[in-house]
Amino acid sequence: MTQSGKSRETKQSARDRIAEERRAEAAAQARRDKLFRGGLIALVLLVVVGIGLAVILTRKTDLVATGARPAGVQADGGIPTGTASKPVVDLYEDFQCPVCKEYETAFGADVQAAATNGKAKVVYHVLQFLDGNLNNDSSARAANASGCAQDQGMFQAYHSEAFKNQPATEGQGYTDDQLVTFGKTIGIPDQAKFATCVKNQTFKGWATSVQAEGNSRPVTGTPTFFVDGTKIDFSAAKTLADLKGIFLKAIGQG
C-alpha cells in the first residue's frame, strides 16, 4: 500500500473515530439529561421505597399516644405556624430524611415565609419513619426535641437548624448533645428546661401520636405536602429550583 493510501486510511479511521466519539457523547448527554430530569423523582421514589417498609412495620404495632404535649399543638399533633387560616399546608417530614433536607434547602425559607407573611397556615408534622430502616431512634428523638423547642415558641428556628445540620451519613443520626446544641444556637430562652426535655424525651408520646396520625392519613413517604387536603405533586420538577415554583403555585402565590 502506498504512503498516500496509508494516509487516506488513517484519515478515514480518524473520521470514523471522531464520529463514533460524537455519537457516544450524544448518547451519554441524552442519558445525563434523562437522569437530570428524573433525578428528583428517582430520589424521592428511592426514599419512599425505603420508607414503605418502615410504614408497614410501624403499622404492625399499636402506636399509643400518652404523656405531655408541647404548647400550641393541634388536636392531631401538628404544629401550626402563621396567622392565616387559608390555605392550610400540611407538611410531613422526618428529620433523618435526606430528600426532606433537599426540599428544605430548596424552598424551606419560602414555606416559613408563607406562614410568617400571612399567605398560608403551615402545619408541620414531624415523623419517625426512618428509625426502623436505619436501626436507630434518632428521628423520634429529633421529633421530641422539636417539640421541646415548640414548647418555648421556637419550633421553626429549631426545624431549620436541625435540617441544616442533618448528619452527612444516613443512619448516623443525631446525638442528644447535638439536639441540645441546636437549641443553644438558635437561642432558646430556658436552656436548662430545654436540655432536660430533650434528654428525658418529655414529648415522646406526642411524637408517637404524630406518627400514628401520619400513618392513618396515610402518608407513605417524606416529604409530603398537602394544601387544603390535596397532595402537592412535585413530579414535574426538573431541578431543585423548580420545587419552589410548584409550591408557590399550589398555595396561590406562583
C-alpha positions in Angstrom: 0.0 0.0 0.0 1.3 3.5 -0.9 2.1 6.2 1.6 -0.9 8.2 0.3 -3.1 5.1 0.8 -1.9 4.7 4.3 -2.6 8.5 4.8 -6.1 8.2 3.4 -6.8 5.1 5.6 -5.5 7.0 8.7 -7.7 10.0 7.9 -10.7 7.8 7.3 -10.1 6.0 10.6 -9.8 9.3 12.4 -13.0 10.5 10.9 -14.7 7.3 11.9 -13.3 7.5 15.4 -14.4 11.1 15.8 -17.9 10.3 14.5 -18.1 7.4 17.0 -16.9 9.6 19.8 -19.6 12.2 18.9 -22.3 9.5 18.9 -21.1 8.2 22.2 -21.0 11.7 23.7 -24.5 12.4 22.4 -25.8 9.2 23.9 -24.1 10.0 27.2 -25.6 13.5 27.2 -29.0 12.1 26.5 -28.6 9.8 29.5 -27.4 12.7 31.6 -30.4 14.8 30.6 -32.8 12.0 31.4 -31.2 11.5 34.8 -31.2 15.2 35.4 -34.9 15.4 34.5 -35.8 12.4 36.6 -33.3 12.7 39.3 -35.6 14.4 41.8 -38.3 11.8 41.2 -35.9 8.9 41.4 -34.5 10.2 44.7 -38.0 10.6 46.1 -39.0 7.2 45.0 -35.9 5.7 46.4 -36.7 7.2 49.8 -40.4 6.2 49.5 -39.4 2.6 48.8 -37.2 2.5 51.8 -39.8 4.3 53.9 -42.5 1.9 52.8 -41.1 -0.9 54.9 -41.0 1.5 57.9 -44.6 2.3 57.4 -45.6 -1.4 57.3 -43.5 -2.2 60.3 -44.9 0.8 62.2 -48.5 -0.2 61.5 -47.9 -3.7 62.9 -47.7 -2.2 66.4 -50.2 -0.1 68.2 -49.0 3.5 68.5 -50.2 4.7 71.8 -50.1 8.4 72.5 -49.6 9.2 76.1 -47.9 11.9 78.2 -47.3 15.6 77.8 -47.8 17.6 74.6 -45.9 20.7 73.6 -47.8 24.0 74.0 -49.8 25.2 71.0 -50.0 21.9 69.0 -53.2 20.9 67.3 -55.5 18.1 68.3 -53.8 15.9 65.6 -50.4 16.8 67.0 -49.4 19.1 64.1 -47.5 22.3 64.9 -49.4 25.2 63.3 -47.5 28.3 62.3 -48.6 31.6 60.9 -51.6 33.8 61.3 -53.6 32.9 58.1 -56.5 30.4 58.2 -56.3 29.5 54.5 -54.8 27.8 52.6 -53.7 25.1 55.0 -50.4 23.5 54.2 -49.7 20.2 56.0 -46.1 19.2 55.7 -45.0 15.8 56.8 -41.2 15.3 57.3 -38.6 13.1 59.0 -35.5 14.8 60.4 -33.3 12.0 59.1 -34.8 12.1 55.6 -32.2 13.3 53.0 -34.9 14.3 50.5 -36.6 16.4 53.2 -33.3 18.3 53.6 -33.1 18.8 49.8 -36.6 20.3 49.8 -35.8 22.4 52.9 -32.7 23.7 51.2 -34.6 24.5 48.0 -37.6 26.3 49.4 -37.9 25.8 53.2 -37.5 29.6 53.7 -40.4 30.2 51.3 -42.6 27.8 53.3 -41.8 29.6 56.5 -42.3 33.0 54.8 -45.7 31.9 53.6 -46.7 31.4 57.2 -44.9 34.4 58.6 -46.3 36.8 55.9 -49.9 35.5 56.3 -50.0 33.8 52.9 -50.8 30.3 54.4 -51.2 28.4 57.5 -48.4 25.9 57.6 -48.8 22.9 59.9 -45.6 20.8 60.5 -45.9 17.1 61.3 -42.6 15.6 62.4 -42.4 11.8 61.7 -40.1 9.0 62.6 -40.4 6.8 59.5 -36.7 6.1 59.2 -35.9 4.8 62.6 -37.0 1.2 61.7 -35.0 1.2 58.5 -31.9 2.8 60.0 -31.9 0.8 63.2 -31.8 3.9 65.5 -34.3 6.1 67.3 -32.8 9.4 66.0 -35.9 10.5 64.2 -38.0 10.0 67.3 -35.5 11.9 69.5 -35.3 14.7 66.9 -39.0 14.9 66.8 -39.2 15.1 70.5 -36.5 17.9 70.5 -38.5 19.9 68.0 -41.5 19.6 70.4 -39.3 20.9 73.2 -38.5 23.9 71.0 -42.2 24.3 70.2 -42.9 24.4 73.9 -40.8 27.5 74.1 -42.2 29.0 70.9 -39.2 28.3 68.7 -40.1 25.4 66.5 -39.5 27.0 63.1 -36.0 28.1 64.0 -35.2 24.7 65.5 -36.6 22.9 62.5 -34.3 24.9 60.2 -31.2 24.3 62.4 -31.8 20.6 62.7 -32.1 20.1 58.9 -29.1 22.4 58.3 -27.1 20.1 60.5 -28.5 16.8 59.4 -25.8 14.1 59.6 -24.0 13.7 56.3 -24.1 9.9 56.6 -27.6 8.5 56.5 -28.2 6.3 59.6 -25.6 8.1 61.7 -28.3 10.0 63.5 -28.3 12.9 65.9 -26.9 12.7 69.4 -28.8 14.2 72.3 -25.9 16.6 72.8 -26.3 17.8 69.2 -30.0 18.2 69.6 -29.4 20.3 72.7 -26.7 22.4 71.0 -29.2 23.3 68.2 -31.3 24.9 70.9 -28.4 26.9 72.2 -27.5 28.0 68.7 -31.0 29.4 68.0 -31.2 31.0 71.4 -34.0 29.0 73.2 -34.7 31.1 76.3 -34.7 28.4 79.0 -31.7 26.2 78.1 -31.8 24.1 81.2 -35.5 23.2 80.7 -34.9 22.5 77.0 -31.9 20.2 77.7 -33.9 18.3 80.3 -36.9 18.0 77.8 -34.6 16.6 75.1 -32.7 14.1 77.3 -35.8 12.9 79.2 -37.8 12.7 75.9 -40.6 14.6 77.6 -42.7 14.7 74.4 -42.1 11.1 73.2 -45.7 10.2 73.5 -46.7 13.3 71.4 -44.2 12.4 68.7 -45.7 8.9 68.6 -49.1 10.3 68.1 -48.0 12.4 65.2 -46.6 9.3 63.5 -49.8 7.5 64.1 -51.8 10.3 62.5 -49.4 10.3 59.5 -50.0 6.5 59.2 -53.7 6.9 59.2 -53.9 9.7 56.6 -52.0 7.8 55.0 -48.6 9.4 54.4 -46.4 6.9 52.6 -43.2 8.9 52.2 -41.5 12.1 53.2 -41.6 14.9 52.5 -45.3 15.1 51.7 -47.2 18.3 51.3 -51.0 18.8 51.3 -52.7 22.0 50.5 -56.3 22.1 51.9 -56.2 18.3 51.8 -54.9 17.9 48.3 -51.4 16.4 47.9 -48.9 18.5 46.0 -47.4 16.7 43.0 -43.8 17.7 42.6 -43.1 15.1 39.8 -42.9 17.9 37.1 -39.8 19.4 38.8 -36.6 19.1 36.8 -34.4 20.9 39.2 -34.5 21.7 42.9 -35.3 25.3 41.9 -38.5 24.1 40.3 -39.8 22.9 43.6 -40.2 26.5 44.9 -42.4 27.4 41.9 -44.6 24.4 42.3 -45.1 25.1 46.0 -45.9 28.7 45.5 -48.3 27.9 42.7 -50.1 25.4 44.9 -50.7 28.0 47.6 -51.8 30.6 45.0 -48.7 32.6 45.1 -47.0 31.4 41.9 
